[in-house]
Amino acid sequence: MTPSTDTKTQIITVAQRLFAEQGFAGTTLRNVVSEAGVNLAAVHYHFGSKEELFRAVVAQLARPVVERELSLLADLKAKPEVPSVEDILTALLKPNLEMLCQDEETQFVRSQFMGRCRTEPKPIQSIANEEFAAATEAFLDVLQRVLPEQSRSHLRWKFDLVIAVLVRVQTEAGQPHALLKSSDPSEIQATTEQLVKFLSPGMRS
């Protein structure tokens, strides 16, 4: 890893935590450079602006999740039997919660950031939506085949409600009262199952 790459990685790591804690509006580039131990010129060199830095943090976290979501969907579509709503929701929720297992040091920061960035004001929230757009449409395609009696617009607002529940779980992860209190794989599995059991009837109705 080159010094330039080290600097870029350090900036993204610090920015991820600050955006998770303070939101987009509450985070300044001066806060980022101060905590990252770099100068402002380095941020402008690598990212150009706070918005582009936010976009880089979203991309780093979202793309592996989207790849995993699409992979699980592909597995479902490859099976001879029609997938259940439960199968589809599991393919959506599990990758988003499994990100907690990737790095113990930043596990809850990552999850809280992904939850928070989906609740930012529209112009900023749209950055996250862009990263998840392909997966969103892929999930809606499969849901529409499984639930043909429902219109796509009807399924879309239900899907949005599923995401809202996921965001709540992500932003509260690790807190004493939270549904997901730790990154233990068995707890992530149990949480996924609880959410699927709760959300599936609503998706079918």
Summary of the structure (lengths in Angstrom):
residues: 205
radius of gyration: 18.1
end to end distance: 51.5
largest distance: 56.7
contacts: 624
relative contact order: 0.12
helix: 79%
strand: 0%
